Structures are given as structure tokens and as C-alpha cells.
């Protein structure tokens, strides 16, 4: 029997962060396949629309100030699977084209630490039109050390002071996954909570995900007077914790704060941060908090300390917006680290409409309820919720069986709305390696609706996407579609393919003999 090993670390230097880094570097975009790492909550069309509205408002505000010539750079930190960037750009372009007003040009830059992800985005089919239009570029960026952005497509570099427009930063599920300090406050004094890591003897033979599951963490406090010195750059935030908290463990985002300060130096005009995370901006929520527990999902995540970000930049003159109500799943906030932030009226109004009044967190809470009750829902509320979520593919997949069961009761208007929803959904679908076949489900629903031309198109897309795993039902439906469309030669061909798969398929054999 081999014994486990124990070693003591500062929390920000513990091996969990190296394992986190290795996990993303090894898996690349596959880390988000089938929600190994959760991505839906911060990457669905609804949150993409919310962000696009705020960005559009910001572009309007810059235009009203006369800043129309220089481009606005939008940098997404930790862009992951790339789905959020796609939905933001898709909706932002629709807003730009619909409004038809003068705006400054913009460029969205997707960044990540893992170069595998960066190269995958560059080749992703859904992103090619944005790249070709000059609206999208990609770059590797290390949040802990990076100081510049090397754009892969343009072949240029953005360095300190290069940008005349404010930098717009998007950070979703970002601050909770980069190194943080762990402090303990007691009787007005600051301690560091060092972590004792107990690891299995066979650590070197484990994958990062396996290793994280087998680590055991314990904490010991150590006086840390350096945080109480005036020379500590975030001393004012620490002073608040000393005065107002007791017996509290605080995840302190030194890496997050310094990352924002480094990015701030790229622009001569400050930044606007749009961020969503499992994070608290209310100081009361940190009082009497226990040491953190790693939430494991392939890698791990913690709770982001939005209070520290908010307080520090407000002391620099920034304006921060966070919901006045308590969040349930994700906290969506904005920090306007800009001169005269109150003058950014359109961006602030967009936050009020698309986050504060009803936002991504509210939508996700509703979706959890809808997912549990979908089998009792009628067609009208299903279509309403689908529309509210921006005709999201994942919701369509989850509701396809219920929609199918209700088609016999549907009127012509509802059938037309289903068709329209499927077309919109497909036009904004970002392909990932998922366990479902969207084209197949869409094609079968349309087949049941008697819309054979549309059904044929989607079923053929399904066949073309996966020749190796075609179910016989697809060939049968395609044959019927072709018969209905008077494409008899194609229908016969599909029947032959069906009989090859199922030699005893009586209906196919009967139809085939009739035409041969």
C-alpha cells in the first residue's frame, strides 16, 4: 500500500492551478463537449443578445461623443468553446444592420491561454464570415502575465497605449477559474489561509481531471501583515474587510485585478468590463464564509470576488452596475472604468433592460423550471419560451418530443411559427461536438408537419454530417419526402439504401417493388 503525500502551499500557488491549466491545454475545445465544463449558462443566445445590446449601446455612446473613426476593440477573456463570441457577434451585426446608424467600427478578439483553442476558433466554420469581414480575430493571452495581444489573423500586436477608444472586456466564467489568494479575517487582522494538499502517490499517472478528484485540501492560517501595509496596491479593499468582516475566508482576486490593470494600459481611454460568473459583489455574503470547496466539473471553479473588483475600481472613479436583487445562478455586472461614466447612457440603459429588469440569470432560472415541466406544457408557451431564449438549439432538442406530441392539435399559424423558429435556430447555430443531431430532430419535426421540402433539406444535412451512424428512419422519411415532391428517382435510391440497412423492412420493400 502506498501512502498519500502532503505538502503546504500558498493558495494561489497550489498545484490545483497547474492542473487546471493542463486540463484546458490538453483538451482544448473538447473540454466543453456535452457540458463536461458547463458552458450553456454563459453561452446561450439569450446572454449573447444581452451582451450585444450593451455593446451596441456603448458604440452608440461613443458615436454621440464624436468618436467614429477609431475601432472599438472587444476582448473576450477565456473564450472557451467560442459559442458566446459567436452569439454576441451574430446579434451585434443584426443590431448594426437593423439600426442603420453611424457607429464606430468594432473588432472582437477571442483570447485564451490554450493555443489549441485559439487555432480551433480560427478554423471554425461558423466564425469564418466574421473573420472575412474583419470583425473577428483570435489571440493567445495569459491572464496572469500577459501585457499585449498578438492577433493571429491580422498578424499585428496591440501594445500599451495603442488604443484610442476604450477597451471593452468580456469575462464569462473567468475570474472564478484563475489563481486567487485566500485570506482569513479575524479580530481586525489578516491571515493567509495556506492549503495543505494531500495527493495520491500515483499523481504522475493521472489525468488532470482524475488528479483533481483525488486531492484532499485542508487549511491553516498564517499571519500576513503585508496585506495591511500601505504599499500593498489593494490596501483600501483590505481595510474594508478588516473593519467590517469577522471570522471570514475571502478569495482575494489579485490576479484578476492585475489582469484588468494591465489590459487598462492598452487603451488611453479606460475600459468597460462586462462579466458573468458565480460571484458575489455584496460584502455581507462574504461574512463568516468558510474555506472554499472546489466545484468539480472536469476541472474546477470557485466563487469570484466581485466586491473586490467593484470597490477597487469605484475608488478610481469607475461606475459599477450589479443587480439590486440576489442572483441565483450567475451574477452579471458591468464596470465602467471610464472618464464621465454616467454619460454612457445607452450602455447603462441596455444593462437595465437586459440584465437588471430581466437578465441571463432570470432566464436560466426559468429554463430550469421549464426543463422539469416540459411534458405538461402546451405548444403556445413552449414557442414563447423558445422565442424568449433566442430560438436556442439546446431547448429545441429538449422539447422536440413534446412538440411532436402536440403537432396533431397545432393550427396553421403555430406550424408556421415552428418552421420560422427552426430556420432562425439553424441560421444562428454554433456547431460543437455534442451528443445530439440538431438537423435530424429538426428534419423529423418538419416531416411530421408535412413540410416535406424543408424536412428533406434538414434530413440530408444530417446524413451528410454523419454517414456512419444513419438510422433507417432517416432514409424512409427522405424517401417519402421525395415521393411527395415528385422526385421518384431520388426516392427509389433512398429506399434501396434503407433496404440495405434493414433487408426485412416491409414498407420499404413494398414501395420499392411498386416502382421497380
Helices and strands as residue ranges (DSSP letters): E 5-9, G 11-13, H 15-27, G 28-35, G 40-42, H 45-64, E 72-77, H 83-99, E 106-112, H 115-123, G 125-127, H 128-132, E 136-140, E 149-150, E 157-158, E 167-172, E 181-186, E 189-199, G 203-205, H 208-214, E 216-223, G 225-228, H 235-244, E 248-252, H 254-264, E 271-277, E 279-280, G 283-286, E 295-296, E 300-301, E 304-305, H 306-315, E 319-322, E 331-337, G 341-343, H 345-351, I 352-356, H 360-373, G 374-376, H 379-388, H 393-406, G 407-409, H 412-427, H 438-448, H 452-465, G 467-469, H 472-484, H 488-501, H 506-515
